[in-house]
Amino acid sequence: MALGPRNRSDHPLKKEDDVRDAEILVGYDGSTDASVALDWALEEARHSGQPVRLAYVFEWLTVASWVGPGVAPGVWPDDTARRQVEDLVRRAAADATAAHPGLTITGQVYDGPPALVLQESSAEAGLLVLGSRGHGGFGGLLAGSTAVSVAAHAHCPVVVVRDGTGRTPADASAGPVAVGVDGSEPSLVALGFAAERAAQRQVPLRVLHAWTPGPNAEAGVPDERAAVEEALEPWRRTFAELTITVDLVPTSPAAMLIEASRDARLVVVGSRGRGGLAGMLLGSVSQQLIQHAHCPVAVVRER
């Protein structure tokens, strides 16, 4: 199994150069989970220097009435509700700017279905960050419907930040960046994304490869490890100071990465792996991580 890049000019880091300065877009609706996502995005911006934009999607749910995050039910169109939403976003952006004076932080209110609006807006973003669930315009996110839809169709990497896992802020910022590698092109792009984040934060990179042992399991281990090391070779050269560990786990990819998420600060996965059907935009592993991981999850694809 060949895991390495097909040619050195196709280095994933070079592909990110064009979007390195693109903004970090945060789905924000005033909920606790959205605030956690914003905190994660601000920490990412502190390392990358990217500008941050809060995106509040203003959606009406019925013809007769509208229920929006942080505001009372009203009749659509409701100018008062709209002003409340704009004030909410303005205050959140101002508070974030006060706490992070070196960053450029703005807010914007959009109209329309949240998933569709965020997908379209992601075309100009370098990264899209979402909370695991919200209220009003981001309702249903916990079940994965909006998160999976956005992760499947977004034009940039998507990070889903899950709150309520019982981890403290210190726990969430500790540990390595973990990434699943299976030899597929999306997983190799994910590997580059993970290596860059680990290097920025000066934390270890943990590379995980799930495999199904054959009749002579021990004999297959050296070949599996050699294939992973081949994929890692350009990243070891690019980030010479980065501590990298490789774990080969004889289990399912989803189970492996969910378990790894217990001790990681970020788990990175490609949008689809080798096991996915060609027509699927988001693999089952990515979907399971979005719903069950114990730390933020980055779903990465080529732009």
N, C-alpha and C positions, 0 to 999 in steps of 0.2 A: 504494500500500500504506500503510494507516494503522497506525502503530506506537504512537501515544500512548494513555494511559489513556482509557477510555470516559467517565469523568467524574471530576472532581477529588476527590469524596468517596470514591472508590474507591482512594485513594492507598495503595500497598502498605505504606508506613511506618506508617500508622494501624492497619493490620491487625496489625502486629507489636507494637503497644503492649500488647496484652492478654497477650502471652507474653514480653515483654522480660525479666521477672524469673524466668521459668521456668528450671529447671535445665538444664545441659548434661549429657546422658547419654553416658557413654563405655563402649563395649563393651571390657571388659578381661579378659584371660585370662593375664597374666603373660608373654606372648611379647614379643619385641623390637618387632614391629609395633604391638602394643597399647600399649607404652610410648611409641612415637612418636606414636600417636594421643592418648594422655593428655597428652603435652607440648603438642600443638597445642591441645587443649581448654583446658588451663590458660592458655595465651597468649590464647585467645579470652576466657576468663573475666576475665583481667587487664584487658582493654579494656572488657568489658561489665558486669562486676560480678556476673555470674550465678553461682549455686552450681553445683558440679560433683558428679556422682554416678557412681562406678565401678560398672558392672553386670557381674558375672561370672555367666554362665549355666551351671549345673551340669547336664550332660546325660549320661545313660548310653547307651552305644552298642550293647550287646548285653544279652540276658537274663542270661547267665552272668557277664559281666565288664564292667568299666567302665574307660575310660581318660580321664583328665582332665588339663587343662593343669597342668603343674608338680607333678604327683603321680604316684606309681607306680600301675600297674594294680591293681584290687581288685574285690572282689565287691560288687555293688549290693544293698542299700544299705550303704555303707562309712562308718561314723562317723568313722574316722580320716581318710579322704580328704576328707570334708566339713569337718572341722576344719582340715585343711591349706589347703583353698581359702579358708575364712573368714580364716585367719591371713594368707594371701597378700594378700587384698583389704584387710584391716585395715592391714597394713604399708605397702602401696602408698598408701593414703589418708593414713596418718600421715606418710609421707615427703613426699608432695605438699603436705600442710599445712605441714610444717616449711619447705619451700622457698618456699611462697607463704602466709605467715601472714595476709595480708589476705583470703584466699578461704575460703569455706565448702566443704569437701570431705568427702564421705561415700562409703561403699562398701556394696554390697548383693549378696548371692548369691541367684540365682533358680534355679528348677527348670524344665526343659523344653527344647524345641528352640530354639536360639539365635535364628534368624531370627524365629520367631513371638513369642518373649518380648520381643525388642527392638522389634518392630513394635507390640505392645500397650503396652509401656512408653513408647513415643514419644508416645502421646496426651497425656501430662502433661508432656512435655519441650519446651523451646524449641529444642533442637538435639540431634542424635544424631551422635556421632563414632565412626568405626570405623577400625581398621587395615586394610591391604589384604589381610592374611592373618593367621591365628593358628594355634594347634594345639589338639588336643582339641576342645573345644566350638565353636571357631571354625574348624575345618578346612574346606578348600575355598574359603576366602575369596579366595585368589589368582586362582582361575579365574573369580571374579565371581559365583558362584551365590548365596552369602549376601549379598554386598554389593548385587547387583542386586535380589534379593528384598526386602531391607530398604528400599532406596532407592525401590522401586516401591510399597511398601505403608505406609511410615512416615507418621505423622500430622504430622511436622515436617520441616524441612530436614535432610538427611543429608550429612555430610562424610566422605569416604573419604580417609584419609591413607596414601599409598603410600610405603613405605620401599624402600631398595635400588636407587634410581634413579641412584646415583652422585653425588648432590648433597650438599654439605656443609650443616650446620645454618645457616651464614651465607647460603648460596645460597637455601635454602628460605625464609628470612625476608626475602629481598630481592625487589625487583621489584614490579610493579603487581598489582592485582586485575583479572583479565580476566573478561569476561562475554560470552556469546553472545546476540544479540538477533535474532529472526526475525519479530517481530510477533505471535506467539502469546501468549495470556494467561500461560502459565507462564513464558515468557521475560521478560515485563514484570515479573512478581513477582521473578524472578531478578535483574533489573536493579536493583530496589530493594534487595535483599539485598546485592548486590555494592557498590552505592554506599555503603550504610551501613558495611560493613566497611572499605572504602577510606578513608572519612572518619574512622572511629575510629582507624585506623593511620597516618593522614596520609601515605598513599601514593597514587600516581596510579590512576585507574580507566581501564582500556582496554576500550572497547566494540567488539566485533567483529560484523560482519554479512556472512555469506556469501551470494552471489547468483550466479545463472546469467546471464551476459550474453546479450542477444538479438543480432539481426543488426546493430543499430546500438548497440554496447556503450557507447561514450562518451556517447551521448545519454541513456542511462539512469542514469548515475552521479549527476547532481544530484538526481533524484527519489528514488533510494535513500538518499542522504545526508540529504535533507530529512526523509524519514520517520523515520530514526534520530534526528535532532536533535529532532523533535517528541516522541518518546518520552523523550528526555533532559531536556526543558525543565523539568519539575517537580523533577528531581534537581539541576539546575544552580541552581535557586532555593533548594532545601532546604540544599544543601551548597555555598555560594558560593565557599568557599576550595578546593574539590576540583578538582584538575587532571584533566581528562577528555579523552581522545583517542578518535577514531573511525576505525576501519579497515574499509574495504569490500574484501573479498577474493573474487575470482572462483574459488572452489573449493568443495569440500564442507564443510559445517559441522564434521564430525568432524575432518577433516584440519586445518582452520583452527585449531580450539581445541587440538588436541594439539600443534601447532607452537607456539601461543602459550604453552602450559604450560611450555615450556622456560625461559622467562624470567619467569614469573609466580610469585607466592607463593600464589595461589589462583585456580582457574578455577571460574566459577559458570555453571550451566546450568539451564534449566527441566526439569521432569520429562518433558515432551513438547513437541515443536515442531510446526510446520505440516506437516512431512512424515510424522508418525506417524499410524497408524490410530487411529480414535476409540476403539477398545476396548483399546488398549495403555496400560498404566499407566506404562511407562517407555520412552522413545524410544531408538532405536538410537544416537543421538549420546551420550546419557547413559551408555549401556552401554559404548560404546567408550572414553569418557573414564575411566570407573571402571577399566578394564583397562589403558589405555595412557598416561594422562597422566603428566607428569613432575613434577607438584606436587599438593598436595591438591585434591580435587574436591568442590564443593558442588552437590548436586542439590536444587532448591528447587521447592516447589509451594505453592499456597494451602492453608491449614489447613482 
